[in-house]
Amino acid sequence: MPLPVCYLNGEYQPLQQARVSPLDRAFLFADAVYEVLPVYAGRPFRLRQHLDRLHHSLAAIAIRPPLTHEQWAQVCAGLVQRNGGGDMYLYIQVTRGAEFGRNHAWPDNLAPTMFAYASPLALLPGEILENGVAAITAQDTRWARRDIKSTSLLANVLLKKQAVSTGAFEAILLQQGMLTEGSSTTVHVIQGGEIHTPPNSHDILPGTTRSVVEELAAAIGMPVRSVAVSEAQLRSAQEIWLGFSTRGVLPVTRLDGKPVGSGKPGPQFQRIHAAFLSYIDDLKSTPAL
């Protein structure tokens, strides 16, 4: 359940009372972008990187950033404080705004709609750490600008539902025989002791958790390569990890019903998971920006 206080266009208010126009272009066209970021012990995690990505998405769809990083940091701090502090995650959305009508080519100088709210951050179940999660493969049916964190997520929603309907946690996506990413995650493939992740491009979202994994792997001596990954390499991987903001890194131990590696979370996952937890703890007393 979401936490009770949200932010809407400069004001904090009860989430259940928040209202936007039905003519908002986010509602009519999915003309909006968003970010999701975790908060640990009241401190937003990798806030600058998330806001950098938000500004990238805004620039890609020609919306001028309505707030600076420092102003967004104040919004986040206000949400955390008003919702009791501690661990949570924040959802931030910026739309192009509303006009009196519906036009594909938007009029100039619309006022963006800014919305943010908080939800509890669920602890990673011990069962997942012990047994991992299942995933399926599916053809990537999304649009061609996946580097934009757009609210136009219908294809992602259908792919995630396809996975859940089979009892899996995630759909790992393939395009012309090559790995792109998950329906809501970055996919890391471990081959020969190296972490392989497809290069950033218009085909995938530049993951903020991905950059954490790369930094931590370098710190603990695990080789990382940004390289194309074929379907055959995915299926023969020693380990597969999913990276995303609200859960960190999860191990995939079954893919399309077959075991990945030993069928249990592997030794490299155990190392990166421990490093991730230590990194979160180290950041708790440092400034968010």
Contacts in CASP RR format, 6 or more apart in sequence:
PFRMAT RR
TARGET T0000
AUTHOR 0000-0000-0000
METHOD contacts of the structure
MODEL  1
MPLPVCYLNGEYQPLQQARVSPLDRAFLFADAVYEVLPVYAGRPFRLRQH
LDRLHHSLAAIAIRPPLTHEQWAQVCAGLVQRNGGGDMYLYIQVTRGAEF
GRNHAWPDNLAPTMFAYASPLALLPGEILENGVAAITAQDTRWARRDIKS
TSLLANVLLKKQAVSTGAFEAILLQQGMLTEGSSTTVHVIQGGEIHTPPN
SHDILPGTTRSVVEELAAAIGMPVRSVAVSEAQLRSAQEIWLGFSTRGVL
PVTRLDGKPVGSGKPGPQFQRIHAAFLSYIDDLKSTPAL
1 119 0 8 1.000
1 120 0 8 1.000
2 15 0 8 1.000
2 117 0 8 1.000
2 118 0 8 1.000
2 119 0 8 1.000
3 15 0 8 1.000
3 83 0 8 1.000
3 84 0 8 1.000
3 88 0 8 1.000
3 117 0 8 1.000
3 118 0 8 1.000
3 119 0 8 1.000
3 120 0 8 1.000
4 14 0 8 1.000
4 15 0 8 1.000
4 16 0 8 1.000
4 83 0 8 1.000
5 12 0 8 1.000
5 13 0 8 1.000
5 14 0 8 1.000
5 15 0 8 1.000
5 79 0 8 1.000
5 82 0 8 1.000
5 83 0 8 1.000
5 117 0 8 1.000
5 118 0 8 1.000
6 12 0 8 1.000
6 13 0 8 1.000
6 14 0 8 1.000
6 15 0 8 1.000
6 18 0 8 1.000
6 79 0 8 1.000
6 115 0 8 1.000
6 116 0 8 1.000
6 117 0 8 1.000
6 118 0 8 1.000
7 13 0 8 1.000
7 75 0 8 1.000
7 78 0 8 1.000
7 79 0 8 1.000
7 114 0 8 1.000
7 115 0 8 1.000
7 116 0 8 1.000
7 117 0 8 1.000
8 18 0 8 1.000
8 20 0 8 1.000
8 113 0 8 1.000
8 114 0 8 1.000
8 115 0 8 1.000
9 113 0 8 1.000
9 114 0 8 1.000
9 115 0 8 1.000
10 75 0 8 1.000
10 114 0 8 1.000
12 78 0 8 1.000
12 79 0 8 1.000
12 82 0 8 1.000
15 117 0 8 1.000
18 115 0 8 1.000
20 26 0 8 1.000
20 27 0 8 1.000
20 98 0 8 1.000
20 113 0 8 1.000
20 115 0 8 1.000
21 27 0 8 1.000
21 98 0 8 1.000
23 98 0 8 1.000
23 99 0 8 1.000
23 100 0 8 1.000
23 101 0 8 1.000
23 102 0 8 1.000
24 95 0 8 1.000
24 97 0 8 1.000
24 98 0 8 1.000
24 113 0 8 1.000
25 31 0 8 1.000
25 32 0 8 1.000
25 95 0 8 1.000
25 96 0 8 1.000
25 97 0 8 1.000
25 98 0 8 1.000
25 99 0 8 1.000
25 106 0 8 1.000
25 110 0 8 1.000
26 32 0 8 1.000
26 93 0 8 1.000
26 95 0 8 1.000
26 96 0 8 1.000
26 97 0 8 1.000
26 113 0 8 1.000
26 151 0 8 1.000
28 102 0 8 1.000
29 104 0 8 1.000
30 150 0 8 1.000
30 151 0 8 1.000
30 152 0 8 1.000
30 153 0 8 1.000
31 61 0 8 1.000
31 95 0 8 1.000
31 96 0 8 1.000
31 97 0 8 1.000
31 106 0 8 1.000
32 93 0 8 1.000
32 94 0 8 1.000
32 95 0 8 1.000
32 96 0 8 1.000
32 113 0 8 1.000
32 150 0 8 1.000
32 151 0 8 1.000
33 54 0 8 1.000
33 57 0 8 1.000
33 58 0 8 1.000
33 61 0 8 1.000
33 63 0 8 1.000
33 93 0 8 1.000
33 94 0 8 1.000
33 148 0 8 1.000
33 149 0 8 1.000
33 150 0 8 1.000
33 151 0 8 1.000
34 54 0 8 1.000
34 91 0 8 1.000
34 92 0 8 1.000
34 93 0 8 1.000
34 94 0 8 1.000
34 149 0 8 1.000
34 150 0 8 1.000
34 151 0 8 1.000
35 50 0 8 1.000
35 51 0 8 1.000
35 53 0 8 1.000
35 54 0 8 1.000
35 57 0 8 1.000
35 91 0 8 1.000
35 92 0 8 1.000
35 149 0 8 1.000
36 89 0 8 1.000
36 90 0 8 1.000
36 91 0 8 1.000
36 92 0 8 1.000
36 245 0 8 1.000
36 246 0 8 1.000
37 44 0 8 1.000
37 45 0 8 1.000
37 46 0 8 1.000
37 47 0 8 1.000
37 50 0 8 1.000
37 76 0 8 1.000
37 89 0 8 1.000
37 90 0 8 1.000
37 92 0 8 1.000
37 208 0 8 1.000
37 245 0 8 1.000
38 44 0 8 1.000
38 45 0 8 1.000
38 87 0 8 1.000
38 88 0 8 1.000
38 89 0 8 1.000
38 90 0 8 1.000
38 121 0 8 1.000
38 245 0 8 1.000
38 246 0 8 1.000
38 248 0 8 1.000
39 45 0 8 1.000
39 76 0 8 1.000
39 80 0 8 1.000
39 85 0 8 1.000
39 86 0 8 1.000
39 87 0 8 1.000
39 88 0 8 1.000
39 89 0 8 1.000
39 90 0 8 1.000
39 118 0 8 1.000
39 121 0 8 1.000
40 86 0 8 1.000
40 87 0 8 1.000
40 121 0 8 1.000
40 280 0 8 1.000
40 283 0 8 1.000
40 284 0 8 1.000
41 86 0 8 1.000
41 87 0 8 1.000
41 284 0 8 1.000
42 80 0 8 1.000
42 85 0 8 1.000
42 86 0 8 1.000
42 87 0 8 1.000
42 88 0 8 1.000
43 283 0 8 1.000
43 284 0 8 1.000
43 286 0 8 1.000
43 288 0 8 1.000
44 50 0 8 1.000
44 73 0 8 1.000
44 76 0 8 1.000
44 77 0 8 1.000
44 80 0 8 1.000
44 90 0 8 1.000
44 288 0 8 1.000
45 245 0 8 1.000
45 280 0 8 1.000
45 283 0 8 1.000
46 208 0 8 1.000
46 211 0 8 1.000
46 212 0 8 1.000
47 69 0 8 1.000
47 72 0 8 1.000
47 73 0 8 1.000
47 76 0 8 1.000
47 288 0 8 1.000
47 289 0 8 1.000
48 69 0 8 1.000
48 288 0 8 1.000
48 289 0 8 1.000
49 208 0 8 1.000
49 211 0 8 1.000
50 208 0 8 1.000
50 245 0 8 1.000
51 69 0 8 1.000
51 72 0 8 1.000
51 73 0 8 1.000
53 149 0 8 1.000
53 206 0 8 1.000
53 207 0 8 1.000
53 208 0 8 1.000
54 65 0 8 1.000
54 72 0 8 1.000
54 92 0 8 1.000
54 94 0 8 1.000
54 149 0 8 1.000
55 65 0 8 1.000
56 147 0 8 1.000
56 148 0 8 1.000
56 206 0 8 1.000
57 148 0 8 1.000
57 149 0 8 1.000
57 150 0 8 1.000
58 64 0 8 1.000
58 65 0 8 1.000
58 94 0 8 1.000
60 145 0 8 1.000
60 147 0 8 1.000
60 148 0 8 1.000
61 96 0 8 1.000
61 148 0 8 1.000
61 150 0 8 1.000
63 94 0 8 1.000
63 96 0 8 1.000
63 112 0 8 1.000
64 112 0 8 1.000
65 94 0 8 1.000
66 94 0 8 1.000
66 112 0 8 1.000
66 114 0 8 1.000
67 75 0 8 1.000
67 114 0 8 1.000
69 289 0 8 1.000
70 289 0 8 1.000
72 92 0 8 1.000
73 288 0 8 1.000
73 289 0 8 1.000
75 92 0 8 1.000
75 116 0 8 1.000
76 90 0 8 1.000
76 92 0 8 1.000
76 116 0 8 1.000
76 288 0 8 1.000
77 288 0 8 1.000
79 90 0 8 1.000
79 116 0 8 1.000
79 117 0 8 1.000
79 118 0 8 1.000
80 86 0 8 1.000
80 88 0 8 1.000
80 90 0 8 1.000
80 118 0 8 1.000
83 118 0 8 1.000
87 120 0 8 1.000
87 121 0 8 1.000
88 118 0 8 1.000
88 119 0 8 1.000
88 120 0 8 1.000
88 121 0 8 1.000
89 118 0 8 1.000
89 119 0 8 1.000
89 120 0 8 1.000
89 121 0 8 1.000
89 245 0 8 1.000
89 246 0 8 1.000
90 116 0 8 1.000
90 117 0 8 1.000
90 118 0 8 1.000
91 116 0 8 1.000
91 117 0 8 1.000
91 118 0 8 1.000
91 119 0 8 1.000
92 114 0 8 1.000
92 115 0 8 1.000
92 116 0 8 1.000
93 113 0 8 1.000
93 114 0 8 1.000
93 115 0 8 1.000
93 116 0 8 1.000
93 151 0 8 1.000
94 112 0 8 1.000
94 113 0 8 1.000
94 114 0 8 1.000
94 115 0 8 1.000
95 112 0 8 1.000
95 113 0 8 1.000
95 115 0 8 1.000
95 151 0 8 1.000
96 106 0 8 1.000
96 110 0 8 1.000
96 112 0 8 1.000
96 113 0 8 1.000
97 110 0 8 1.000
97 111 0 8 1.000
97 112 0 8 1.000
97 113 0 8 1.000
98 110 0 8 1.000
98 113 0 8 1.000
99 106 0 8 1.000
99 107 0 8 1.000
99 110 0 8 1.000
121 246 0 8 1.000
122 246 0 8 1.000
124 247 0 8 1.000
124 248 0 8 1.000
124 250 0 8 1.000
128 250 0 8 1.000
128 251 0 8 1.000
129 265 0 8 1.000
129 273 0 8 1.000
130 264 0 8 1.000
130 265 0 8 1.000
131 253 0 8 1.000
131 264 0 8 1.000
131 265 0 8 1.000
132 250 0 8 1.000
132 251 0 8 1.000
132 252 0 8 1.000
132 253 0 8 1.000
132 264 0 8 1.000
132 265 0 8 1.000
133 168 0 8 1.000
133 169 0 8 1.000
133 170 0 8 1.000
133 242 0 8 1.000
133 250 0 8 1.000
133 251 0 8 1.000
133 252 0 8 1.000
133 253 0 8 1.000
133 254 0 8 1.000
134 167 0 8 1.000
134 168 0 8 1.000
134 169 0 8 1.000
134 252 0 8 1.000
134 253 0 8 1.000
134 254 0 8 1.000
134 255 0 8 1.000
134 257 0 8 1.000
135 163 0 8 1.000
135 168 0 8 1.000
135 169 0 8 1.000
135 170 0 8 1.000
135 171 0 8 1.000
135 172 0 8 1.000
135 240 0 8 1.000
135 242 0 8 1.000
135 252 0 8 1.000
135 254 0 8 1.000
135 255 0 8 1.000
135 256 0 8 1.000
136 162 0 8 1.000
136 163 0 8 1.000
136 166 0 8 1.000
136 168 0 8 1.000
136 170 0 8 1.000
136 171 0 8 1.000
136 172 0 8 1.000
136 255 0 8 1.000
136 256 0 8 1.000
136 257 0 8 1.000
137 171 0 8 1.000
137 172 0 8 1.000
137 173 0 8 1.000
137 174 0 8 1.000
137 231 0 8 1.000
137 234 0 8 1.000
137 255 0 8 1.000
137 256 0 8 1.000
138 159 0 8 1.000
138 162 0 8 1.000
138 163 0 8 1.000
138 171 0 8 1.000
138 172 0 8 1.000
138 173 0 8 1.000
138 174 0 8 1.000
138 183 0 8 1.000
139 173 0 8 1.000
139 174 0 8 1.000
139 175 0 8 1.000
140 173 0 8 1.000
140 174 0 8 1.000
140 175 0 8 1.000
140 180 0 8 1.000
140 203 0 8 1.000
141 155 0 8 1.000
141 158 0 8 1.000
141 159 0 8 1.000
142 155 0 8 1.000
142 156 0 8 1.000
142 159 0 8 1.000
142 173 0 8 1.000
143 150 0 8 1.000
143 152 0 8 1.000
143 155 0 8 1.000
144 202 0 8 1.000
144 203 0 8 1.000
145 202 0 8 1.000
146 180 0 8 1.000
146 181 0 8 1.000
146 202 0 8 1.000
146 203 0 8 1.000
146 204 0 8 1.000
146 205 0 8 1.000
147 200 0 8 1.000
147 201 0 8 1.000
147 202 0 8 1.000
147 203 0 8 1.000
147 204 0 8 1.000
147 205 0 8 1.000
147 206 0 8 1.000
149 205 0 8 1.000
156 183 0 8 1.000
156 184 0 8 1.000
159 171 0 8 1.000
159 173 0 8 1.000
159 182 0 8 1.000
159 183 0 8 1.000
160 170 0 8 1.000
160 171 0 8 1.000
160 183 0 8 1.000
160 184 0 8 1.000
162 171 0 8 1.000
163 169 0 8 1.000
163 170 0 8 1.000
163 171 0 8 1.000
163 183 0 8 1.000
168 254 0 8 1.000
169 242 0 8 1.000
169 250 0 8 1.000
169 252 0 8 1.000
170 182 0 8 1.000
170 183 0 8 1.000
170 184 0 8 1.000
170 185 0 8 1.000
170 242 0 8 1.000
170 252 0 8 1.000
171 182 0 8 1.000
171 183 0 8 1.000
172 179 0 8 1.000
172 181 0 8 1.000
172 182 0 8 1.000
172 187 0 8 1.000
172 234 0 8 1.000
172 240 0 8 1.000
172 252 0 8 1.000
172 255 0 8 1.000
173 179 0 8 1.000
173 180 0 8 1.000
173 181 0 8 1.000
173 182 0 8 1.000
173 183 0 8 1.000
174 180 0 8 1.000
174 231 0 8 1.000
174 234 0 8 1.000
175 203 0 8 1.000
177 230 0 8 1.000
177 231 0 8 1.000
178 198 0 8 1.000
178 228 0 8 1.000
178 229 0 8 1.000
178 230 0 8 1.000
178 231 0 8 1.000
179 187 0 8 1.000
179 189 0 8 1.000
179 198 0 8 1.000
179 228 0 8 1.000
179 229 0 8 1.000
179 230 0 8 1.000
179 231 0 8 1.000
179 233 0 8 1.000
179 234 0 8 1.000
180 198 0 8 1.000
180 203 0 8 1.000
180 204 0 8 1.000
181 187 0 8 1.000
181 198 0 8 1.000
181 204 0 8 1.000
181 205 0 8 1.000
182 242 0 8 1.000
184 244 0 8 1.000
185 242 0 8 1.000
185 243 0 8 1.000
185 244 0 8 1.000
185 250 0 8 1.000
186 197 0 8 1.000
186 204 0 8 1.000
186 205 0 8 1.000
186 207 0 8 1.000
186 209 0 8 1.000
186 210 0 8 1.000
186 242 0 8 1.000
186 243 0 8 1.000
186 244 0 8 1.000
187 197 0 8 1.000
187 198 0 8 1.000
187 229 0 8 1.000
187 234 0 8 1.000
187 240 0 8 1.000
187 241 0 8 1.000
187 242 0 8 1.000
187 243 0 8 1.000
188 195 0 8 1.000
188 196 0 8 1.000
188 197 0 8 1.000
188 210 0 8 1.000
188 213 0 8 1.000
188 240 0 8 1.000
188 241 0 8 1.000
188 242 0 8 1.000
188 243 0 8 1.000
188 249 0 8 1.000
189 195 0 8 1.000
189 196 0 8 1.000
189 197 0 8 1.000
189 229 0 8 1.000
189 233 0 8 1.000
189 234 0 8 1.000
189 237 0 8 1.000
189 239 0 8 1.000
189 240 0 8 1.000
190 196 0 8 1.000
190 237 0 8 1.000
190 238 0 8 1.000
190 239 0 8 1.000
190 240 0 8 1.000
190 241 0 8 1.000
190 268 0 8 1.000
191 233 0 8 1.000
191 236 0 8 1.000
191 237 0 8 1.000
191 238 0 8 1.000
192 238 0 8 1.000
193 222 0 8 1.000
193 223 0 8 1.000
193 238 0 8 1.000
193 268 0 8 1.000
194 222 0 8 1.000
194 223 0 8 1.000
194 224 0 8 1.000
194 225 0 8 1.000
195 213 0 8 1.000
195 214 0 8 1.000
195 217 0 8 1.000
195 222 0 8 1.000
195 223 0 8 1.000
195 224 0 8 1.000
195 225 0 8 1.000
195 268 0 8 1.000
196 225 0 8 1.000
196 227 0 8 1.000
196 229 0 8 1.000
196 233 0 8 1.000
197 210 0 8 1.000
197 214 0 8 1.000
197 224 0 8 1.000
197 225 0 8 1.000
197 226 0 8 1.000
197 227 0 8 1.000
197 229 0 8 1.000
198 204 0 8 1.000
198 226 0 8 1.000
198 227 0 8 1.000
198 228 0 8 1.000
198 229 0 8 1.000
199 226 0 8 1.000
199 227 0 8 1.000
199 228 0 8 1.000
200 206 0 8 1.000
200 226 0 8 1.000
207 243 0 8 1.000
208 245 0 8 1.000
209 243 0 8 1.000
209 244 0 8 1.000
209 245 0 8 1.000
209 248 0 8 1.000
209 249 0 8 1.000
210 243 0 8 1.000
212 248 0 8 1.000
212 276 0 8 1.000
212 279 0 8 1.000
213 224 0 8 1.000
213 241 0 8 1.000
213 243 0 8 1.000
213 249 0 8 1.000
213 272 0 8 1.000
213 276 0 8 1.000
214 224 0 8 1.000
216 272 0 8 1.000
216 275 0 8 1.000
216 276 0 8 1.000
216 279 0 8 1.000
217 223 0 8 1.000
217 224 0 8 1.000
217 272 0 8 1.000
217 275 0 8 1.000
218 224 0 8 1.000
219 275 0 8 1.000
220 271 0 8 1.000
220 272 0 8 1.000
220 275 0 8 1.000
222 268 0 8 1.000
222 271 0 8 1.000
222 272 0 8 1.000
234 240 0 8 1.000
234 255 0 8 1.000
235 255 0 8 1.000
235 258 0 8 1.000
237 260 0 8 1.000
237 261 0 8 1.000
238 260 0 8 1.000
238 261 0 8 1.000
238 266 0 8 1.000
238 268 0 8 1.000
239 251 0 8 1.000
239 252 0 8 1.000
239 260 0 8 1.000
239 261 0 8 1.000
239 265 0 8 1.000
239 266 0 8 1.000
239 268 0 8 1.000
239 269 0 8 1.000
240 251 0 8 1.000
240 252 0 8 1.000
240 255 0 8 1.000
240 260 0 8 1.000
241 249 0 8 1.000
241 250 0 8 1.000
241 251 0 8 1.000
241 252 0 8 1.000
241 269 0 8 1.000
241 272 0 8 1.000
242 249 0 8 1.000
242 250 0 8 1.000
242 251 0 8 1.000
242 252 0 8 1.000
243 249 0 8 1.000
243 250 0 8 1.000
244 250 0 8 1.000
248 276 0 8 1.000
249 269 0 8 1.000
249 272 0 8 1.000
249 273 0 8 1.000
249 276 0 8 1.000
251 265 0 8 1.000
251 266 0 8 1.000
251 269 0 8 1.000
252 260 0 8 1.000
253 259 0 8 1.000
253 260 0 8 1.000
253 261 0 8 1.000
253 263 0 8 1.000
253 264 0 8 1.000
253 265 0 8 1.000
254 260 0 8 1.000
254 263 0 8 1.000
END
